[in-house]
């Protein structure tokens, strides 16, 4: 709330940070968020803070959700009985460049819808929240200044 910059800049920075957290590119979320915030003239600090959406508590929710959405968007039927161990065995022996189709394609494509929805929600909530916070803060400061002024007891002649 106390970040400098316009409410729009802070909100857009936070939103792109949250959006980048949906991607399967772990270790690059901050770099993605910073690049997007820079291009959109958003707050770089807010973008970095937004990437905290991807954390050990949310990753177990993000990955299966994006996996399912990605497979549906690609019109593929994901193996409903697949476990993490089965997926690792399937991916063993593949070169990094061969991981796009079976792994990163559905995760990346599946991240788009929830990233867009959460980005819009975060932008709106942050923008409105910052404007309300700053307006209330200005009222508090004005009240303090008014209370601190000495009272004029009339003119002395």
C-alpha positions in Angstrom: 0.0 0.0 0.0 2.9 2.4 0.6 4.7 1.7 -2.6 5.4 4.8 -4.5 3.9 5.2 -7.9 0.4 5.6 -9.2 -2.2 3.1 -8.2 -2.2 1.9 -11.8 1.5 1.2 -11.9 1.5 -0.7 -8.6 -1.6 -2.7 -9.6 -0.3 -3.6 -13.0 3.1 -4.6 -11.5 1.4 -6.8 -8.9 -1.0 -8.3 -11.5 1.8 -9.4 -13.8 3.7 -10.8 -10.9 0.7 -13.0 -10.0 0.2 -13.9 -13.7 3.9 -15.0 -14.1 3.5 -17.2 -11.0 1.0 -19.5 -12.9 3.7 -20.4 -15.5 5.7 -23.7 -15.1 8.9 -21.8 -15.5 10.0 -22.0 -11.8 13.1 -20.0 -11.1 12.2 -17.5 -13.8 9.0 -16.0 -12.4 10.6 -12.9 -11.1 12.5 -12.3 -14.4 9.2 -12.8 -16.4 7.4 -10.5 -14.0 10.1 -7.8 -14.1 10.2 -7.8 -17.9 6.4 -7.6 -18.2 6.2 -4.8 -15.6 9.0 -2.9 -17.3 7.2 -3.1 -20.7 3.9 -2.1 -19.2 5.5 0.6 -17.0 4.4 -1.1 -13.8 6.0 -1.2 -10.4 8.9 -3.5 -10.4 8.7 -4.0 -6.7 5.0 -4.9 -6.9 5.8 -7.3 -9.7 8.4 -9.1 -7.6 5.9 -9.2 -4.6 3.2 -10.7 -6.9 5.4 -13.7 -7.8 5.1 -14.9 -4.2 1.7 -16.3 -5.3 3.7 -19.3 -6.4 4.9 -20.9 -3.2 5.0 -24.3 -1.6 1.4 -24.0 -0.5 0.0 -23.0 -3.9 2.2 -25.1 -6.3 0.4 -28.3 -5.5 -2.8 -26.6 -6.6 -1.4 -24.7 -9.6 0.3 -27.6 -11.4 -2.6 -30.0 -11.5 -5.0 -27.3 -12.4 -2.9 -26.0 -15.3 -2.1 -29.5 -16.4 -5.8 -30.4 -16.7 -6.7 -27.1 -18.4 -3.8 -27.4 -20.8 -4.8 -31.0 -21.8 -8.4 -29.9 -22.4 -7.3 -26.9 -24.5 -5.1 -29.2 -26.6 -7.9 -31.7 -26.9 -5.8 -34.4 -25.2 -7.0 -36.8 -22.6 -4.7 -36.7 -19.6 -4.1 -40.0 -17.9 -6.4 -39.7 -14.9 -4.5 -42.4 -13.0 -1.1 -40.8 -13.6 1.0 -40.2 -10.6 4.0 -37.9 -10.3 6.2 -41.0 -10.3 4.6 -42.3 -13.5 5.1 -38.9 -15.1 8.8 -38.9 -14.1 9.3 -42.4 -15.5 7.6 -41.2 -18.8 9.9 -38.2 -19.0 13.2 -40.1 -18.1 15.7 -40.2 -20.9 14.2 -37.2 -22.7 16.5 -34.3 -23.5 15.4 -30.9 -22.2 14.4 -29.8 -25.7 12.1 -32.8 -25.9 10.2 -31.8 -22.8 8.1 -29.1 -24.5 5.4 -31.3 -26.0 4.7 -33.7 -23.2 5.3 -31.4 -20.2 5.6 -27.7 -20.8 3.1 -27.3 -23.6 0.1 -28.3 -21.6 1.3 -26.5 -18.4 2.1 -23.3 -20.2 -1.1 -23.2 -22.3 -3.2 -24.3 -19.2 -1.7 -21.4 -17.2 -3.2 -18.8 -19.5 -6.9 -18.8 -18.4 -6.2 -18.8 -14.6 -3.4 -16.3 -15.1 -5.6 -13.9 -17.0 -8.5 -14.2 -14.5 -6.3 -13.9 -11.4 -4.3 -11.0 -13.1 -7.5 -9.0 -13.7 -8.8 -9.7 -10.2 -5.5 -8.7 -8.6 -5.3 -5.6 -10.8 -8.8 -4.4 -9.8 -8.4 -5.3 -6.1 -5.0 -3.6 -5.9 -6.0 -0.5 -7.8 -9.2 0.0 -5.7 -7.4 -0.9 -2.5 -4.6 1.6 -3.0 -6.9 4.4 -4.0 -9.1 3.9 -0.9 -6.0 3.5 1.4 -4.4 6.7 0.1 -7.7 8.7 0.3 -8.2 7.5 3.9 -4.6 8.3 4.7 -4.9 11.8 3.3 -8.0 12.4 5.5 -6.1 11.2 8.6 -3.2 13.5 7.8 -5.5 16.5 7.2 -7.2 15.8 10.6 -3.9 15.6 12.4 -2.7 18.9 10.8 -6.0 20.6 11.7 -5.7 19.3 15.3 -2.1 20.5 15.6 -2.8 24.1 14.5 -2.9 26.6 17.3 -6.4 28.0 18.0 -6.7 31.7 17.2 -8.1 33.4 20.3 -8.8 36.7 18.7 -6.7 39.5 17.7 -4.8 41.5 20.4 -4.8 45.2 20.2 
